[in-house]
Amino acid sequence: MKVIDILNTPNTKFTFEIVPPMKGSTLDDISQTIETLLPYNPSYINVTSHRAETILVENANGTFSKKIVTKRPGTVGVAASIKFKYGVEVVPHLICGGFSAEETEDALFDLQFLGIQNILALRGDAVKGERAFTPEPDGHGNACALVQQVAKMNRGEFFTPDLKHNNADFCIGVAGYPEKHCESPNIETDLRYLKNKIDAGAEYIVTQMFFDNKKYFRFVEDCRKIGINVPIVPGIKPISLLVNLNNLPQIFHIDLPAELARNVEKCKTNAEVRDLGVEWAIQQCKELKAAGVPALHFFTLGSTAKNIAEIVKNVY
Ligand SMILES: Cc1cc2nc3c(=O)[nH]c(=O)nc-3n(C[C@H](O)[C@H](O)[C@H](O)COP(=O)(O)OP(=O)(O)OC[C@H]3O[C@@H](n4cnc5c(N)ncnc54)[C@H](O)[C@@H]3O)c2cc1C
């Protein structure tokens, strides 16, 4: 089933995303997260995608060589194994970074063979250590170009010339930023680019995490004002560690509300932060659900499934 058809049904759905395990691991490494959350009937599960990194490897003579390493491959494989093992709809993430358009087309064909009809189209971040995002020579420089490629495939136009193939039928989601994407000069420009992604064929938006619902509500309002009328799914992450006070703003370019930050500062242990984070997320989710959001989408990275299960139990 397509995500857009799921989101267009009444009631607030529960969804979450998981990160593929490190290379060399098995599905068992993520099955604990999935099996803890399955009893709460997720409508679909997203699977993130991770670009290769350049690392320095020391040679026998003491010099260093660059080596490209993909630490978390397998988005397509992990998504397929979840779909077939658990019978849940999946949404693999596709990123521009590190892939040519032709490689992306191959991944889309793999998804078609596997009967996976949903993708979240993203640009990805700059390579670690580089300031700006650089696409592959034959790759896409932003998510909109990726959406355009998938939309073309849906119309039966392929990157590979003269390819005879049935039209694809992918439902495309994209990312949105209630607190602005860190590279955008201002919110207006960011929203204009977001609208380009929708005009190119994306059918819904999933937001970056936020901790103040007012920011989400204002974002939805601003989107509606410029004609973005698709479902906007809020992204939720319960804080669980003392270090989240600094690393979440640093990594994700988001604010923690003063009240939340003050309360985290008072915590002496991660267990106290975890309780506070769960309670904060419960209050956030209750308000969002009461406002009729299409789904609550949980980021599981760094938050144990147990925390999310506790939130979901209290909200639904
Ligand atoms: C829900 C969610 C899931 C995510 N999952 C993953 C994941 O699995 N893997 C991963 O690596 N990252 C993931 N990310 C992070 C994401 O890849 C980064 O935030 C990335 O920096 C931007 O991706 P985007 O798709 O929003 O990019 P884009 O929409 O391409 O936007 C990137 C920047 O470019 C600007 N821009 C857009 N179009 C143009 C244009 N035509 N000209 C000039 N500027 C333009 C935008 O305003 C923005 O500042 C996720 C983010 C979210 C919110």
The ligand as an ORCA input file, in Angstrom:
! r2SCAN-3c Opt
* xyz 0 1
  C      12.690     12.812      8.010
  C      14.134     12.877      7.600
  C      14.808     11.708      7.233
  C      16.159     11.750      6.842
  N      16.790     10.593      6.486
  C      18.064     10.610      6.054
  C      18.740      9.431      5.600
  O      18.181      8.346      5.602
  N      20.021      9.539      5.171
  C      20.684     10.740      5.143
  O      21.853     10.764      4.747
  N      20.084     11.889      5.561
  C      18.803     11.845      6.010
  N      18.177     13.012      6.410
  C      18.960     14.242      6.449
  C      18.967     15.006      5.102
  O      19.602     14.230      4.114
  C      19.737     16.317      5.321
  O      18.997     17.154      6.172
  C      20.204     17.031      4.071
  O      21.120     18.053      4.464
  C      19.094     17.705      3.275
  O      18.298     16.791      2.668
  P      16.953     17.272      1.887
  O      16.424     16.070      1.240
  O      16.093     18.038      2.787
  O      17.641     18.225      0.790
  P      17.094     19.308     -0.232
  O      15.627     19.365     -0.282
  O      17.836     19.077     -1.498
  O      17.602     20.659      0.441
  C      18.969     20.823      0.824
  C      19.305     22.297      0.878
  O      19.394     22.825     -0.442
  C      18.465     23.884     -0.610
  N      17.974     23.743     -1.975
  C      17.034     22.888     -2.423
  N      16.876     23.039     -3.750
  C      17.748     23.985     -4.141
  C      18.070     24.605     -5.390
  N      17.435     24.276     -6.509
  N      19.035     25.547     -5.406
  C      19.688     25.915     -4.267
  N      19.405     25.376     -3.061
  C      18.466     24.429     -3.006
  C      17.416     23.682      0.473
  O      16.753     24.867      0.836
  C      18.265     23.152      1.594
  O      18.950     24.181      2.267
  C      16.842     12.992      6.821
  C      16.168     14.162      7.190
  C      14.836     14.120      7.570
  C      14.139     15.391      7.971
*
